[in-house]
Amino acid sequence: MKQHLMAIVACLLMFLVSPVAFAEIKIGFVDVQLAILSTEQAKVIQAQINEEFKPEQDKIRQIQSEAAALIENLQKNAEVMSDAEKRKLSLQIEDKDNALTYEGQRLERQVTERQQELFAGVQGKLQKVIEDLVISDDYDVILPRQTALYTSDILDITRKVTEKLNELDKPGQTTE
């Protein structure tokens, strides 16, 4: 919310500035989530998350496979099955579908929580990187890309932010 308010204030200030001064303002947009998820650290953590939740992913694949087998059985043998057998098989398919939904949502929630841990750990580094870019590249305004209805790729500095975050994670770098 604070970022959105700052973005609106920045945009209002830009409209109030004369066209000559506006031409001198250097603006950058950054997709914060993409910048963080593209870092080497994020890739390592994502691999760890995938490994950590592999049993849950395997369980979901197993449920999908069982459901597919039940559906195939129903389709192949529907003509020779009694109504009771069809209902029983349909209930089994429904149970598999419910289990799949439950397990999928549970896994998604767990993965999201772990990814939020990643974002929380990078927030300070991200702020430092943005401050460094403001100084080194002489930006007047850096806004979240999501706040813009349109932005040219020339103004997108997401890749620069990712590169700077990677540099901070290299051994021997300080995060003052």
N, C-alpha and C positions, 0 to 999 in steps of 0.2 A: 504494500500500500504506500509506504514511504517513497519507494522508487517511482511509482506511478505519479505521485504528487510532484516529486522533483522533476520528472519528465514533462509534466504539464506546465509547471512553472518555467522550465527552460524553454519550452516551445513558445510560451507567451512572451518571454523576454526576447526571443528571436524575432517575433512579429513586430515588437515595439522598436527594434533597432532599425536604423536607416538602411536602405539597400546597399550603400557603400560599405558600411560597417559589417553588414550581414555577409558580404562577399569575403570578408577577412576571417570570419569565424570558422574554426576547424572542428568538425563534428565527426564522431565515430559512433558506430553501433556495434554492440556485442551480444551474441546469443550465449548467455552465461552458462546455461545447461550444456549446450554443445561444446563450449570451450572446456568445461570441466571434464565432461565425459570423453573428450578426445585426448586427454593427457595420458602420458605413459603410466602414471600412478593409477588413474582410473581404469585403464586397461588391465593392469595387474589385479586391482581389486575386483573388477568384473569377472576375471578368470577365477579368482578365489570364491566369489559369490556363486558362479556356475558350478564349481566343484563342491561347494558347501551344500548346495541344493540339488545336486545330482540325484540323490535317492528319491526326492519328491518328483523330479522331472521324470525319472524312470517309472515311478508309480503312476503318473498321469498317462504316460505312453502305454503302460500296461492296461489301464482302464480303457483307453481309446481302442486298443487292439481287441479287447474282450467285447466291447460294444460293437465294433465293426463285425466281429465274428457272429454275434447274436443277430445283427441286422441281416447279414448275409444268409444266415440259417433261416430266418423268417421269410426272406424274399424267395429263397430256393424252394422251401418246403411248405409255403403257405397253402397251396392247393390241396396237399394231403394231410394237413393238420386239422385237428378238431378246433372248435371255437375256444375251448378251455385251454388248449395248448398255445393257441395264438395269444390269448390274454396273458397267460403265464409268461410267455416270451416277451410280450410287449411290456409287462411290468419289470422284467429283468432289464430290458433296454432302458426303461425309464430310470431304474435304480442306478444303472451305469452312468446315465446322463447327469443325474443329480450328484453322484459321487465325483464325476468329472468337473462339474461346475464348482462344487465345494473345494476340491483339491486345487483347482486352477486359481480360484480367488484367494485361497490361503497362501499359495506359493507367491502369487503376485504381491500380496500384502507383505510377506516376509522379505521379498527382494526389494520392494520399495523402501522398507525400513532400513535395510542395509545400505541402499543407495543414498538415503538421507544422511546416514552417518558420514558417507563420503563428502557430501556437500557441506556438512557442518565442519569437517576438518579442513576444508579448502578455503572457507570464507575469508580468513585473515590473509592468506596468500593472494587470493583474488583481489582483495582491496589494495594490497601492496603493488601488484602487477599493474592495476589500472592507474594508480598514482604515478608509478614509474613511466607508464606510457604517456600520461598527461604531460609530464616534465620532458621526457626525451623526444617525443614526437610533436610537442606543442599543441595538444588538443585543448580546445576550449570547453567542449562538452562531449561526454561519452554517455550514451543512453542504452538501456536494454533494447535489443532488436524487436522484442515483442511489443514495445510501446508504439512502434511506427506502423502506419498503414502500408507504407512502401519505403524502401530504402535501396539505394543503388549498391551493388556489390563493392563498388569502390570505397564506400563508407563503412563497410563491414570489417571490423578488426578482430573478429573472433579467432582467426588463425594466429594472429600476433599474440593474443592473450594466451592461447594454448601453448605456443612456443615459449613464452615467458614463464608460464607455470612449470613447464618441463625443465627450464633452466634453473628454476628455484629448487627443484627436487634433485638436481645433480649433486653428487658429493662435492663438498668444498664450498657450496653456495651458502650464503647467510640469509636469514629471513628477518632481518632487523626490523 
